Amino acid sequence: MAGEDNFFQKVYEVVRLIPYGRVTSYGAVARYLGSSRSARMVGWALNSSHNMDDIPAHRVVNRMGMLTGKHHFGGTSAMQQMLESEGVKVKGNTVCNFQGLLWDPNTEL
């Protein structure tokens, strides 16, 4: 469990760096951490972060820009509302202009 806790903390450190109004993917975070096959574990870490106000988990979407984690945000539209409050347009549960808004820690950090 200690290794999992350490991985979760690394995920949180990266996610805290996602700029306001930008999004990233679970896979991009996993690749940055050197665990390219651990996108699902990034999701698990974010699912465990909902009582941490400093983790902007709403900014992490799947590789296609879909709000796949939306059911973890206390309401069916809460994740979308949080993104839209930052100027991110969402249509059909997918971030519009996903590639233009994508923040990739591998190239940005």
C-alpha positions as CSV (number, residue, x, y, z in Angstrom):
1,M,0.0,0.0,0.0
2,A,2.9,2.4,0.6
3,G,3.8,2.3,-3.1
4,E,0.3,3.1,-4.0
5,D,0.1,6.0,-1.5
6,N,3.4,7.4,-3.0
7,F,2.0,7.1,-6.5
8,F,-1.2,8.9,-5.5
9,Q,0.9,11.7,-3.9
10,K,2.8,12.1,-7.2
11,V,-0.5,12.3,-9.1
12,Y,-1.7,15.0,-6.8
13,E,1.5,17.0,-7.2
14,V,1.1,17.0,-11.0
15,V,-2.6,17.7,-11.0
16,R,-2.1,20.7,-8.8
17,L,0.0,22.2,-11.6
18,I,-2.7,22.1,-14.3
19,P,-3.4,25.7,-15.1
20,Y,-6.9,27.3,-14.7
21,G,-8.9,26.9,-17.9
22,R,-6.8,23.9,-19.2
23,V,-7.3,20.1,-19.1
24,T,-5.1,17.1,-19.2
25,S,-5.7,13.3,-19.5
26,Y,-5.2,10.5,-17.1
27,G,-2.7,9.0,-19.6
28,A,-0.7,12.2,-19.8
29,V,-0.3,12.3,-16.1
30,A,0.7,8.6,-16.0
31,R,3.3,9.1,-18.8
32,Y,4.8,12.0,-17.0
33,L,5.2,9.9,-13.9
34,G,6.9,7.2,-15.9
35,S,4.0,4.7,-15.7
36,S,2.4,5.0,-19.1
37,R,0.2,2.0,-18.5
38,S,-1.2,3.4,-15.2
39,A,-3.9,5.8,-16.5
40,R,-6.5,3.9,-14.6
41,M,-4.5,4.2,-11.4
42,V,-4.4,8.0,-11.9
43,G,-8.2,7.8,-12.0
44,W,-8.2,5.9,-8.7
45,A,-6.0,8.5,-7.1
46,L,-8.3,11.3,-8.3
47,N,-11.3,9.4,-7.0
48,S,-9.7,9.4,-3.6
49,S,-9.0,13.2,-3.7
50,H,-12.5,14.6,-3.5
51,N,-12.0,15.7,0.1
52,M,-8.9,17.6,-0.9
53,D,-9.8,21.1,-2.0
54,D,-6.4,21.8,-3.6
55,I,-6.7,19.0,-6.2
56,P,-8.4,20.2,-9.4
57,A,-9.5,16.7,-10.4
58,H,-12.2,18.2,-12.6
59,R,-9.4,19.2,-15.1
60,V,-8.5,15.6,-15.8
61,V,-10.4,13.9,-18.6
62,N,-9.9,10.8,-20.8
63,R,-7.7,10.8,-23.9
64,M,-10.6,11.9,-26.1
65,G,-11.6,14.8,-23.9
66,M,-14.6,13.1,-22.4
67,L,-15.7,13.7,-18.8
68,T,-15.5,10.1,-17.8
69,G,-15.0,10.9,-14.1
70,K,-18.1,13.1,-13.9
71,H,-20.1,10.7,-11.7
72,H,-17.5,11.3,-8.9
73,F,-18.5,14.9,-8.6
74,G,-21.6,14.8,-6.5
75,G,-23.9,15.5,-9.4
76,T,-24.2,14.6,-13.1
77,S,-23.2,18.1,-14.2
78,A,-20.9,19.3,-11.4
79,M,-17.7,18.5,-13.3
80,Q,-18.9,20.2,-16.4
81,Q,-20.0,23.3,-14.4
82,M,-16.6,23.5,-12.8
83,L,-14.9,23.4,-16.2
84,E,-17.3,25.9,-17.7
85,S,-16.7,28.3,-14.8
86,E,-13.0,28.3,-16.0
87,G,-14.0,29.1,-19.5
88,V,-13.7,25.5,-20.8
89,K,-16.6,24.7,-23.2
90,V,-18.2,21.2,-22.9
91,K,-20.7,19.7,-25.3
92,G,-22.0,16.2,-25.1
93,N,-19.8,15.4,-22.1
94,T,-16.7,16.2,-24.1
95,V,-14.3,19.2,-23.9
96,C,-14.6,21.3,-27.0
97,N,-11.2,22.2,-28.6
98,F,-9.7,19.5,-26.4
99,Q,-6.3,19.5,-28.3
100,G,-6.1,23.3,-28.0
101,L,-6.7,23.2,-24.2
102,L,-4.6,20.1,-23.5
103,W,-1.9,20.6,-20.9
104,D,0.7,17.9,-21.3
105,P,3.0,17.8,-18.3
106,N,5.6,16.0,-20.5
107,T,6.0,19.1,-22.6
108,E,4.9,21.9,-20.3
109,L,7.0,21.0,-17.2
